[in-house]
């Protein structure tokens, strides 16, 4: 269950976890198919949802969606690809922009929305795959009343695949996408031929649309108002950036400057957006013109499966069944893509923040957690595709708003005024789209809030529980520090005076040395080492520690920067012990104040009551009391 438990932090290669060395990368068009199982699979349910949301104006609302995709989401994520070539995405861009705890809280909230996006992708894709299965003429009668159970079986099978292992995702995705898009093209060409053979269909649609809406401007206005409900058709961009490490670049690429990988990823994003835009428009036209409106309603034959309805109606049961099988396969695999993304998104951030238990770095326990959540969501929504649309759109739109906002801030920081204005307008459009979606379908923000609350509670509980770990990945000493430590070891026991630097003048060090001599009844010889810790960013959890040494007013001083004073001192003492073979003795002054206040300062600001916390960190790090560095407080 815990196989592969190893700290990977930010070294995760992306949502499919394959090795990112050049020989394991793939051409961009193949990686596009990997993102396409999420993006293109929305054709299975998007036309039906668009028809329910916009009615006769579904094609116009789809045109608005396509415009936002090509002139909004695509430029944003082309810029995100350039700024996060290792697949970190827009979340990491905002993390870099916001300092201290604000950045961590922002990431946790965005992880909640990302979890909403990915989990609902799993459940809604499985539910739509079930809809295609039970509405097939060959499906047994008992299946029609077992949608929830069939969907749960699909979710469970997805979890079983990941418990066993998930490999060669790109090869499978290429086959699925090629077959699925080919079958959709056949259906849409057939639908177009029927429309061409019976032009009265187009005339009747236009007459009905103009009867409901008296002017063209009115129709456009309504389309602008309802298009946020169609936001499902923009999924896949965040995943497209996340799989960047899998894209083959140029031979001259380096990890610092992967120009070829960035260029090819932009080709991938652009091609996917153009393909999807064409299919969305054609599918919306075909569905609106050829499918009776009542069939889109819950219980109707086209509900959640508009193109499958056309396939069965115009190409027969055999072709329709083949289309259903292809749709079921790609929808199920879209869930696999989402789960793989989630499995790499969580370890990318939470263990680095100390906000996840150790087992969260292993795949299989996380699979069980996410599958359990997916089961709960499936039961809550009764495997209803339409009911989950709001939560899915909320997750997608928040991530896109995040990306637009991040590139706007980045463009402004670089002094790019035109780009700042352009991306700012895109951010405003995504903000309007998200707000409209939340107002019309508040269940989406409710589900997202549950994910956010769950992540915040579990994350901070884990942070508190893990606060007494050493929390250093590596401790290094510069040449001067090494020399000072060797001299102290040669002179006698290794004695360390923990010093909180303030003025850093001669009088401060003299008073500290005299106080040490008075309270310990020992001499204040020059072999005593002062250890000073400066808190860098107390919101960080683990970091590399670099100890520097210098002579200051005749005193040997070791300086180090770390996120927490006590844990940093403990890590340095343990490293000194391992390096010299001697047990260090560290001397502290008690700190005045209330214990609860010190506890809060320790958790939030990284200082507090240092002596007892340092001792507790050492107790947990070294179970043998004889080998544990000694702590003296007075």
Secondary structure per residue as TSV (DSSP state, phi and psi in degrees):
chain	resnum	aa	ss	phi	psi
A	1	X	-	360.0	-34.9
A	2	X	-	-101.2	18.2
A	3	X	T	-60.5	135.1
A	4	X	T	85.5	11.9
A	5	X	-	-72.4	101.0
A	6	X	-	-153.6	141.2
A	7	X	-	-66.4	120.1
A	8	X	-	-117.6	-21.5
A	9	X	G	44.6	-120.4
A	10	X	G	-85.8	8.2
A	11	X	G	-88.9	7.4
A	12	X	-	-63.3	132.5
A	13	X	-	-79.8	-8.2
A	14	X	-	136.3	-176.4
A	15	X	T	-72.9	2.3
A	16	X	T	-123.7	4.2
A	17	X	-	62.4	16.7
A	18	X	-	-82.5	158.5
A	19	X	-	-65.3	135.7
A	20	X	-	-94.0	11.5
A	21	X	S	-65.5	155.5
A	22	X	G	-58.1	-36.1
A	23	X	G	-69.9	-17.0
A	24	X	G	-98.6	-0.7
A	25	X	-	-82.1	163.6
A	26	X	B	-127.6	158.4
A	27	X	-	-58.2	151.2
A	28	X	H	-60.7	-34.2
A	29	X	H	-69.4	-28.6
A	30	X	H	-73.5	-40.9
A	31	X	H	-65.3	-31.5
A	32	X	H	-58.3	-35.3
A	33	X	H	-67.2	-30.5
A	34	X	H	-65.2	-44.8
A	35	X	H	-72.3	-25.9
A	36	X	H	-68.5	-25.8
A	37	X	H	-63.8	-25.2
A	38	X	H	-86.8	-50.2
A	39	X	H	-68.7	-56.4
A	40	X	G	-70.0	-27.8
A	41	X	G	-65.9	-17.6
A	42	X	G	-64.7	-14.9
A	43	X	G	-60.2	-21.9
A	44	X	G	-64.8	-30.5
A	45	X	T	-129.5	-16.6
A	46	X	H	-59.3	-46.5
A	47	X	H	-59.6	-39.6
A	48	X	H	-66.7	-41.5
A	49	X	H	-66.2	-38.1
A	50	X	H	-63.6	-40.4
A	51	X	H	-65.3	-39.4
A	52	X	H	-67.0	-38.0
A	53	X	H	-76.9	-42.5
A	54	X	H	-112.3	-10.8
A	55	X	G	61.7	-129.7
A	56	X	G	-64.8	-22.7
A	57	X	G	-91.1	14.9
A	58	X	H	-55.0	-44.0
A	59	X	H	-61.5	-39.8
A	60	X	H	-67.3	-43.0
A	61	X	H	-63.4	-35.2
A	62	X	H	-66.4	-36.1
A	63	X	H	-61.9	-40.9
A	64	X	H	-62.6	-42.5
A	65	X	H	-61.4	-42.0
A	66	X	H	-63.9	-41.6
A	67	X	H	-61.8	-41.7
A	68	X	H	-67.1	-33.4
A	69	X	I	-66.6	-50.2
A	70	X	I	-77.3	-33.2
A	71	X	I	-109.5	1.4
A	72	X	I	-122.9	-71.5
A	73	X	I	-63.9	-42.5
A	74	X	H	-62.5	-50.8
A	75	X	H	-60.2	-36.7
A	76	X	H	-61.4	-49.1
A	77	X	H	-79.0	-19.7
A	78	X	H	-65.6	-36.9
A	79	X	H	-74.1	-38.4
A	80	X	H	-60.1	-39.8
A	81	X	H	-60.4	-37.1
A	82	X	H	-71.5	-32.5
A	83	X	H	-90.6	-12.0
A	84	X	-	-139.6	66.8
A	85	X	T	-69.5	-8.4
A	86	X	T	-99.0	14.7
A	87	X	S	85.1	16.7
A	88	X	-	-70.0	-32.9
A	89	X	H	80.7	-175.7
A	90	X	H	-68.0	-26.7
A	91	X	H	-61.1	-44.2
A	92	X	H	-67.7	-32.4
A	93	X	H	-61.9	-43.9
A	94	X	H	-69.9	-33.5
A	95	X	H	-60.2	-39.1
A	96	X	H	-71.2	-28.1
A	97	X	H	-80.0	-31.4
A	98	X	S	-104.2	124.5
A	99	X	-	-84.7	169.0
A	100	X	H	54.2	-144.8
A	101	X	H	-68.5	-24.5
A	102	X	H	-59.6	-42.0
A	103	X	H	-65.6	-40.2
A	104	X	H	-66.3	-43.1
A	105	X	H	-64.2	-39.7
A	106	X	H	-61.1	-43.2
A	107	X	H	-63.4	-42.7
A	108	X	H	-62.5	-41.8
A	109	X	H	-64.1	-44.1
A	110	X	H	-67.3	-33.4
A	111	X	H	-62.9	-34.4
A	112	X	H	-62.5	-43.5
A	113	X	H	-69.0	-37.9
A	114	X	H	-63.9	-40.4
A	115	X	H	-62.4	-38.6
A	116	X	H	-59.0	-48.0
A	117	X	H	-58.0	-52.4
A	118	X	H	-71.1	-42.8
A	119	X	H	-65.7	-44.0
A	120	X	H	-68.0	-30.1
A	121	X	H	-58.8	-43.8
A	122	X	H	-63.0	-50.9
A	123	X	H	-72.3	-40.9
A	124	X	H	-72.5	-38.2
A	125	X	H	-64.1	-42.0
A	126	X	H	-65.3	-39.0
A	127	X	H	-64.7	-40.4
A	128	X	H	-71.1	-34.9
A	129	X	H	-61.0	-39.0
A	130	X	H	-64.1	-40.7
A	131	X	H	-60.5	-41.4
A	132	X	H	-65.9	-32.4
A	133	X	H	-72.7	-49.5
A	134	X	H	-75.1	-21.6
A	135	X	T	-90.0	-2.7
A	136	X	S	-69.7	137.3
A	137	X	T	-58.1	-25.1
A	138	X	T	-84.7	-6.8
A	139	X	S	-70.1	139.9
A	140	X	-	-66.6	157.2
A	141	X	H	-63.1	-36.4
A	142	X	H	-63.5	-24.3
A	143	X	H	-68.0	-27.7
A	144	X	H	-66.6	-27.3
A	145	X	T	-98.7	12.4
A	146	X	-	-125.5	33.7
A	147	X	H	-58.9	-43.6
A	148	X	H	-64.2	-44.6
A	149	X	H	-66.9	-39.2
A	150	X	H	-64.6	-41.9
A	151	X	H	-63.1	-41.4
A	152	X	H	-63.5	-36.9
A	153	X	H	-63.1	-41.2
A	154	X	H	-63.9	-43.8
A	155	X	H	-63.1	-42.1
A	156	X	H	-64.2	-39.6
A	157	X	H	-63.6	-37.1
A	158	X	H	-61.5	-45.2
A	159	X	H	-62.6	-38.0
A	160	X	H	-62.9	-37.8
A	161	X	H	-60.7	-43.0
A	162	X	H	-75.7	-27.6
A	163	X	H	-67.3	-33.8
A	164	X	H	-77.7	-41.3
A	165	X	-	140.7	148.7
A	166	X	-	-130.6	104.3
A	167	X	-	-134.0	166.0
A	168	X	-	53.8	39.5
A	169	X	H	-64.2	-37.2
A	170	X	H	-65.8	-43.5
A	171	X	H	-61.1	-42.2
A	172	X	H	-65.4	-42.2
A	173	X	H	-63.3	-39.5
A	174	X	H	-60.3	-45.6
A	175	X	H	-64.2	-45.6
A	176	X	H	-63.0	-45.4
A	177	X	H	-66.2	-42.2
A	178	X	H	-61.0	-46.3
A	179	X	H	-67.1	-45.3
A	180	X	H	-63.6	-47.8
A	181	X	H	-66.5	-36.0
A	182	X	H	-63.3	-44.5
A	183	X	H	-65.8	-39.0
A	184	X	H	-64.6	-37.9
A	185	X	H	-63.0	-41.8
A	186	X	H	-61.0	-44.3
A	187	X	H	-62.9	-45.0
A	188	X	H	-70.4	-37.3
A	189	X	H	-64.6	-40.8
A	190	X	H	-63.1	-43.1
A	191	X	H	-62.7	-41.4
A	192	X	H	-62.5	-38.5
A	193	X	H	-65.6	-35.7
A	194	X	H	-69.1	-37.8
A	195	X	H	-66.3	-41.8
A	196	X	H	-65.1	-34.5
A	197	X	H	-75.3	-24.0
A	198	X	-	-129.4	76.5
A	199	X	T	-62.8	-14.9
A	200	X	H	-63.1	-24.2
A	201	X	H	-60.9	-45.5
A	202	X	H	-65.2	-40.3
A	203	X	H	-65.0	-43.9
A	204	X	H	-62.6	-39.8
A	205	X	H	-63.0	-46.7
A	206	X	H	-64.2	-39.6
A	207	X	H	-62.4	-45.1
A	208	X	H	-64.5	-39.8
A	209	X	H	-66.7	-43.5
A	210	X	H	-72.5	-23.0
A	211	X	H	-71.0	-41.9
A	212	X	H	-71.6	-33.9
A	213	X	S	-128.3	115.7
A	214	X	S	-73.0	-18.9
A	215	X	S	-136.4	157.0
A	216	X	H	-64.5	-37.4
A	217	X	H	-63.9	-37.6
A	218	X	H	-63.9	-40.3
A	219	X	H	-63.6	-42.4
A	220	X	H	-64.6	-40.3
A	221	X	H	-61.5	-44.0
A	222	X	H	-63.4	-41.2
A	223	X	H	-61.5	-39.1
A	224	X	H	-66.0	-33.3
A	225	X	H	-74.0	-35.7
A	226	X	H	-95.1	-12.6
A	227	X	G	-62.6	-26.3
A	228	X	G	-56.6	-26.1
A	229	X	G	-69.6	-15.1
A	230	X	G	-94.7	10.4
A	231	X	G	-62.4	-12.7
A	232	X	G	-58.9	-27.9
A	233	X	G	-72.6	2.1
A	234	X	G	-109.3	10.9
A	235	X	T	-69.4	155.3
A	236	X	T	110.1	-16.7
A	237	X	H	-69.6	-43.9
A	238	X	H	-63.2	-39.1
A	239	X	H	-65.4	-37.0
A	240	X	H	-59.6	-38.3
A	241	X	H	-74.1	-36.1
A	242	X	H	-64.7	-28.9
A	243	X	G	-89.7	11.0
A	244	X	G	-51.7	-40.1
A	245	X	G	-60.0	-15.5
A	246	X	G	-86.8	-10.1
A	247	X	B	-83.2	130.7
A	248	X	-	-73.7	132.0
A	249	X	-	-109.2	-147.2
A	250	X	-	-93.4	160.0
A	251	X	T	-63.7	-26.3
A	252	X	T	-85.7	-0.7
A	253	X	-	-64.5	144.5
A	254	X	-	-125.2	164.3
A	255	X	S	-63.9	-28.6
A	256	X	S	-77.6	-33.5
A	257	X	-	-136.3	75.8
A	258	X	-	-86.8	64.3
A	259	X	H	-59.8	-41.1
A	260	X	H	-66.0	-39.6
A	261	X	H	-65.6	-40.4
A	262	X	H	-63.7	-45.2
A	263	X	H	-61.3	-45.3
A	264	X	H	-69.1	-32.9
A	265	X	H	-66.0	-38.0
A	266	X	H	-64.1	-39.5
A	267	X	H	-58.5	-42.7
A	268	X	H	-62.0	-48.1
A	269	X	H	-64.2	-42.5
A	270	X	H	-65.9	-46.2
A	271	X	H	-62.5	-44.5
A	272	X	H	-61.3	-42.2
A	273	X	H	-65.3	-40.4
A	274	X	H	-67.0	-44.2
A	275	X	H	-61.2	-47.7
A	276	X	H	-66.3	-37.2
A	277	X	H	-61.6	-44.6
A	278	X	H	-61.4	-45.1
A	279	X	H	-66.7	-38.0
A	280	X	H	-62.9	-45.5
A	281	X	H	-65.0	-47.0
A	282	X	H	-64.9	-41.0
A	283	X	H	-67.7	-35.9
A	284	X	H	-66.7	-43.2
A	285	X	H	-62.1	-48.4
A	286	X	H	-62.7	-42.7
A	287	X	H	-65.8	-43.5
A	288	X	H	-68.0	-38.5
A	289	X	H	-79.7	-32.4
A	290	X	H	-111.8	-9.5
A	291	X	S	-112.6	127.5
A	292	X	-	-59.4	143.3
A	293	X	G	-60.0	-35.7
A	294	X	G	-68.2	-20.3
A	295	X	G	-72.6	-17.1
A	296	X	G	-81.3	-16.4
A	297	X	S	-70.3	159.1
A	298	X	T	-52.3	130.1
A	299	X	T	92.5	-12.9
A	300	X	S	-76.2	161.1
A	301	X	T	-68.9	-22.1
A	302	X	T	-103.0	2.9
A	303	X	T	-67.6	113.5
A	304	X	T	75.6	5.2
A	305	X	-	-155.4	54.0
A	306	X	H	-62.9	-47.5
A	307	X	H	-69.3	-31.8
A	308	X	H	-64.6	-37.7
A	309	X	H	-59.2	-46.4
A	310	X	H	-64.7	-38.1
A	311	X	H	-61.9	-45.8
A	312	X	H	-67.3	-39.7
A	313	X	H	-71.1	-41.2
A	314	X	H	-105.6	-15.8
A	315	X	H	-121.3	1.2
A	316	X	H	92.9	166.8
A	317	X	H	-66.2	-36.1
A	318	X	H	-65.5	-50.0
A	319	X	H	-65.2	-40.9
A	320	X	H	-59.0	-38.2
A	321	X	H	-67.5	-42.0
A	322	X	H	-60.8	-41.2
A	323	X	H	-63.7	-42.4
A	324	X	H	-61.0	-44.0
A	325	X	H	-61.7	-43.4
A	326	X	H	-63.3	-42.3
A	327	X	H	-66.3	-43.0
A	328	X	H	-59.0	-42.6
A	329	X	H	-64.6	-46.3
A	330	X	H	-73.4	-33.3
A	331	X	H	-66.4	-42.2
A	332	X	H	-63.5	-40.4
A	333	X	H	-71.9	-26.1
A	334	X	H	-61.8	-37.1
A	335	X	H	-63.4	-37.4
A	336	X	H	-63.9	-41.4
A	337	X	H	-62.3	-42.8
A	338	X	H	-66.0	-43.0
A	339	X	H	-64.9	-40.4
A	340	X	H	-63.0	-39.5
A	341	X	H	-62.7	-42.2
A	342	X	H	-65.5	-38.6
A	343	X	H	-65.3	-25.5
A	344	X	H	-99.6	-19.0
A	345	X	H	-73.1	-43.8
A	346	X	H	-64.1	-50.7
A	347	X	H	-66.3	-18.5
A	348	X	H	-66.7	-31.2
A	349	X	H	-117.3	-55.0
A	350	X	H	-61.2	-46.7
A	351	X	H	-62.1	-33.1
A	352	X	H	-66.2	-29.7
A	353	X	H	-87.2	-3.3
A	354	X	T	72.0	17.0
A	355	X	-	-105.6	28.3
A	356	X	S	-151.8	145.0
A	357	X	-	-67.5	167.3
A	358	X	G	-57.4	-37.4
A	359	X	G	-69.2	-11.4
A	360	X	G	-70.7	-9.9
A	361	X	G	-86.4	-6.0
A	362	X	S	-101.4	147.4
A	363	X	H	-72.1	-48.2
A	364	X	H	-63.7	-43.7
A	365	X	H	-60.6	-39.0
A	366	X	H	-64.5	-37.3
A	367	X	H	-57.4	-45.9
A	368	X	H	-62.3	-40.1
A	369	X	H	-64.6	-48.1
A	370	X	H	-69.5	-37.2
A	371	X	H	-65.2	-39.9
A	372	X	H	-61.5	-41.8
A	373	X	H	-64.0	-42.0
A	374	X	H	-62.8	-37.2
A	375	X	H	-62.8	-44.9
A	376	X	H	-61.3	-45.1
A	377	X	H	-63.2	-41.4
A	378	X	H	-61.2	-44.2
A	379	X	H	-67.4	-40.6
A	380	X	H	-59.7	-43.0
A	381	X	H	-93.5	3.4
A	382	X	T	55.5	34.2
A	383	X	T	55.4	36.4
A	384	X	-	-97.0	120.0
A	385	X	H	-64.7	-47.6
A	386	X	H	-61.0	-38.5
A	387	X	H	-67.5	-26.0
A	388	X	H	-92.0	-6.2
A	389	X	H	-60.8	-38.4
A	390	X	H	-64.4	-44.8
A	391	X	H	-65.2	-40.2
A	392	X	H	-64.4	-47.6
A	393	X	H	-62.4	-37.0
A	394	X	H	-60.9	-47.8
A	395	X	H	-61.3	-44.3
A	396	X	H	-62.7	-47.6
A	397	X	H	-68.4	-36.1
A	398	X	H	-64.0	-42.4
A	399	X	H	-64.1	-38.6
A	400	X	H	-70.0	-39.7
A	401	X	H	-61.6	-39.6
A	402	X	H	-60.6	-46.2
A	403	X	H	-61.8	-44.3
A	404	X	H	-63.9	-42.4
A	405	X	H	-65.6	-41.5
A	406	X	H	-62.9	-44.1
A	407	X	H	-72.4	-27.9
A	408	X	H	-64.1	-48.0
A	409	X	H	-63.1	-40.7
A	410	X	H	-64.6	-41.4
A	411	X	H	-65.2	-38.9
A	412	X	H	-65.7	-38.9
A	413	X	H	-63.9	-28.5
A	414	X	T	-89.9	0.8
A	415	X	T	75.0	22.2
A	416	X	-	-91.1	90.6
A	417	X	H	-67.2	-45.8
A	418	X	H	-63.5	-45.0
A	419	X	H	-63.5	-37.3
A	420	X	H	-62.7	-44.7
A	421	X	H	-65.3	-44.9
A	422	X	H	-62.0	-49.5
A	423	X	H	-69.0	-29.0
A	424	X	H	-64.3	-40.2
A	425	X	H	-64.6	-41.1
A	426	X	H	-62.6	-40.8
A	427	X	H	-59.8	-42.0
A	428	X	H	-63.8	-40.7
A	429	X	H	-64.1	-44.7
A	430	X	H	-64.8	-35.7
A	431	X	H	-63.4	-42.6
A	432	X	H	-63.4	-44.3
A	433	X	H	-61.4	-43.3
A	434	X	H	-65.2	-45.5
A	435	X	H	-61.2	-43.2
A	436	X	H	-62.5	-42.6
A	437	X	H	-64.0	-40.3
A	438	X	H	-67.1	-40.7
A	439	X	H	-65.6	-43.6
A	440	X	H	-78.3	-31.9
A	441	X	-	-132.7	74.2
A	442	X	T	-66.0	-14.2
A	443	X	H	-61.5	-27.9
A	444	X	H	-64.1	-47.2
A	445	X	H	-70.6	-28.1
A	446	X	H	-65.6	-45.9
A	447	X	H	-63.9	-44.5
A	448	X	H	-60.9	-38.7
A	449	X	H	-64.0	-35.6
A	450	X	H	-63.9	-43.3
A	451	X	H	-63.3	-44.6
A	452	X	H	-62.7	-46.3
A	453	X	H	-61.6	-43.1
A	454	X	H	-61.6	-42.4
A	455	X	H	-66.6	-42.5
A	456	X	H	-62.9	-46.7
A	457	X	H	-64.3	-50.8
A	458	X	H	-66.5	-34.9
A	459	X	H	-66.6	-47.6
A	460	X	H	-73.2	-31.3
A	461	X	H	-63.3	-41.9
A	462	X	H	-65.6	-39.8
A	463	X	H	-61.5	-43.1
A	464	X	H	-64.9	-43.9
A	465	X	H	-64.2	-34.4
A	466	X	T	-94.9	7.1
A	467	X	T	-63.6	-23.3
A	468	X	T	-96.3	16.6
A	469	X	S	-79.3	164.2
A	470	X	-	-61.7	-39.3
A	471	X	-	64.0	29.5
A	472	X	E	-126.8	134.8
A	473	X	E	-84.7	-28.6
A	474	X	E	-162.4	144.2
A	475	X	E	-121.8	125.4
A	476	X	E	-125.9	150.4
A	477	X	E	-118.3	134.4
A	478	X	-	-76.9	177.6
A	479	X	H	-62.6	-41.3
A	480	X	H	-66.2	-42.8
A	481	X	H	-61.5	-40.8
A	482	X	H	-62.2	-43.3
A	483	X	H	-63.0	-44.3
A	484	X	H	-63.4	-40.4
A	485	X	H	-66.3	-42.7
A	486	X	H	-62.4	-39.1
A	487	X	H	-66.6	-40.4
A	488	X	H	-65.2	-38.6
A	489	X	H	-66.3	-39.8
A	490	X	H	-68.7	-27.8
A	491	X	H	-82.4	-17.6
A	492	X	S	153.1	-157.2
A	493	X	S	-56.6	146.5
A	494	X	-	-81.2	101.3
A	495	X	E	-109.4	129.3
A	496	X	E	-119.7	127.4
A	497	X	E	-99.5	112.0
A	498	X	E	-72.7	121.6
A	499	X	E	-127.3	127.7
A	500	X	-	-90.7	105.8
A	501	X	-	-70.4	136.7
A	502	X	S	-129.0	-83.5
A	503	X	S	-78.3	-29.5
A	504	X	-	58.3	37.3
A	505	X	S	-106.2	177.1
A	506	X	H	-63.5	-37.8
A	507	X	H	-65.7	-37.5
A	508	X	H	-63.5	-44.6
A	509	X	H	-69.8	-34.2
A	510	X	H	-65.8	-44.1
A	511	X	H	-64.0	-39.5
A	512	X	H	-65.8	-40.7
A	513	X	H	-68.4	-40.0
A	514	X	H	-67.5	-39.3
A	515	X	H	-64.2	-38.1
A	516	X	H	-62.4	-43.6
A	517	X	H	-65.8	-39.7
A	518	X	H	-68.8	-42.3
A	519	X	H	-82.7	-21.2
A	520	X	H	-110.1	-6.6
A	521	X	T	57.1	36.5
A	522	X	-	-122.4	165.4
A	523	X	-	-73.3	158.5
A	524	X	-	-102.4	54.5
A	525	X	-	-69.6	165.9
A	526	X	T	-71.6	-9.2
A	527	X	T	-81.0	0.0
A	528	X	-	-78.3	134.5
A	529	X	E	-103.5	128.5
A	530	X	E	-84.8	134.0
A	531	X	E	-118.4	117.3
A	532	X	E	-115.6	130.4
A	533	X	E	-115.6	127.4
A	534	X	E	-107.2	124.6
A	535	X	E	-72.2	122.3
A	536	X	S	-86.2	-70.7
A	537	X	-	-138.2	104.4
A	538	X	T	-68.8	-11.6
A	539	X	T	-80.4	-17.3
A	540	X	-	-70.0	157.7
A	541	X	-	-111.8	-57.7
A	542	X	-	-113.7	149.0
A	543	X	E	-160.2	161.8
A	544	X	E	-80.5	137.4
A	545	X	E	-109.1	129.6
A	546	X	E	-119.8	114.6
A	547	X	E	-94.0	125.2
A	548	X	E	-112.7	146.7
A	549	X	E	-117.5	151.4
A	550	X	E	-162.2	160.5
A	551	X	E	-96.5	122.1
A	552	X	E	-128.3	112.2
A	553	X	T	54.4	38.8
A	554	X	T	80.9	4.7
A	555	X	E	-107.7	140.4
A	556	X	E	-82.8	116.8
A	557	X	E	-121.7	127.9
A	558	X	E	-106.2	127.6
A	559	X	E	-119.4	142.6
A	560	X	E	-151.2	145.9
A	561	X	E	-108.0	133.4
A	562	X	E	-155.0	168.3
A	563	X	S	-75.3	-26.4
A	564	X	-	-139.7	135.2
A	565	X	H	-64.8	-55.1
A	566	X	H	-61.9	-47.0
A	567	X	H	-65.8	-35.7
A	568	X	H	-65.8	-44.9
A	569	X	H	-60.2	-44.4
A	570	X	H	-60.6	-43.1
A	571	X	H	-64.3	-39.8
A	572	X	H	-67.2	-41.3
A	573	X	H	-62.7	-43.0
A	574	X	H	-63.5	-39.2
A	575	X	H	-68.2	-38.0
A	576	X	H	-61.2	-45.3
A	577	X	H	-58.6	-46.9
A	578	X	H	-65.3	-33.6
A	579	X	H	-79.1	-38.7
A	580	X	H	-99.1	-20.9
A	581	X	S	80.7	3.0
A	582	X	S	-107.7	149.7
A	583	X	-	-83.9	115.7
A	584	X	-	-71.2	148.7
A	585	X	E	-112.9	120.3
A	586	X	E	-111.1	136.0
A	587	X	E	-115.6	129.8
A	588	X	E	-127.2	157.6
A	589	X	-	-99.4	142.2
A	590	X	-	-66.1	147.2
A	591	X	-	-101.6	133.9
A	592	X	-	-75.2	149.1
A	593	X	S	131.5	172.2
A	594	X	-	-78.3	138.6
A	595	X	H	-58.7	-39.6
A	596	X	H	-65.7	-38.1
A	597	X	H	-63.1	-40.8
A	598	X	H	-66.0	-36.3
A	599	X	H	-62.1	-45.3
A	600	X	H	-64.4	-39.8
A	601	X	H	-64.1	-38.4
A	602	X	H	-62.5	-44.8
A	603	X	H	-72.2	-34.3
A	604	X	H	-100.9	-45.3
A	605	X	T	-105.1	-8.9
A	606	X	S	85.3	10.2
A	607	X	-	-122.6	-101.2
A	608	X	S	74.4	-152.9
A	609	X	S	-80.4	107.3
A	610	X	H	-81.0	-42.6
A	611	X	H	-59.2	-55.7
A	612	X	H	-67.4	-31.7
A	613	X	H	-69.3	-40.3
A	614	X	H	-60.2	-42.3
A	615	X	H	-63.5	-40.2
A	616	X	H	-68.1	-38.8
A	617	X	H	-61.8	-43.8
A	618	X	H	-65.6	-38.1
A	619	X	H	-61.3	-39.7
A	620	X	H	-76.8	-29.8
A	621	X	H	-79.9	-32.2
A	622	X	-	-126.8	103.2
A	623	X	-	-70.4	-21.4
A	624	X	-	-87.5	112.1
A	625	X	G	-60.0	-29.6
A	626	X	G	-70.3	-25.8
A	627	X	G	-99.8	2.4
A	628	X	S	-87.7	133.8
A	629	X	-	-55.8	142.6
A	630	X	E	-87.0	139.1
A	631	X	E	-115.1	126.1
A	632	X	E	-119.1	129.9
A	633	X	E	-130.2	139.6
A	634	X	-	-153.3	360.0
